[in-house]
Amino acid sequence: MANFQSTNVEIPKQKSYSAKLHMQRVLRSIVCILFCIMSLLPFLLMIMNATRTSSAIQSGVSLIPSTHLIENWKMLMAKQNGMQLTLQGALKNSLLITIPGTFLTVYASCMTAYGIHVYNFKLKKFAWAFIMGIMMVPTQVTIIGFYRFMIQLKLVDTYIPLIIPCIAAPSVVFFMKQYMESTLSLEMIEAARIDGAREFRTFNTIIMPIMKPAVATQAIFNFIAQWNNLFTPTVLLTTDTKKTLPLFVQMLTSDQFRVDYGVVYVGLAVTVVPLIIVYLILSKYIVAGVALGGVKG
């Protein structure tokens, strides 16, 4: 009789616990949907504005598409004829900076993290603390000294100062090191050394494939950051024909009394297309990269 009563008491508790879990899942789903809408709303608004006239955009916000997309595109093509920089040229310039910059950032950071994680050497802790300290120094603080240094090297108005410094990316090094601590086995490296593999071969053929989720994740983040970079190219690039796509869009708004906002939004939509393509190619790795890279094994 006592066992029968205890069983009846446990059943309501299980139902209450199941209902609580179901409620938590519903709340999490609602929160995720709200954040998803908040993330997609600016892109949707940009696309809708690209189909509207300048006067309609200034009159208020609307999420209903209009019929002026082709007209705005033709206006953009006509407006660039009076500029030294064309849309195609700006797109090429952005790719010339972003692709090698992203590669250097990811590869050099992964190699730096590998060296700190695998090797034991003097001042190892100091080197790691120094890298972490650099993370707290914003680019805006060092831009004056960096610009003067580039003048001395005669590298102003070239792409070299926008590409080579990408090797030093402390935040990416931190991410890669955390990922290695959770996934990389030192016994695997020792086995490769016993088999006669050199260090660079070990890194390129064993470590890099293991790091693929982290590499893809950071490639997405850094491609977006460098593609949208406006501050450094504005300081270093003076020739119009060498400017990037964000600077091209900025040039569309240079005449404040005759700004065609429909044309500006078409230009903004063009700048987003490569980012979407890169994200769709590498997005399958991003969840695994963020989840495993931030967890220390």
Disulfide bonds with the S-S distance in Angstrom:
none
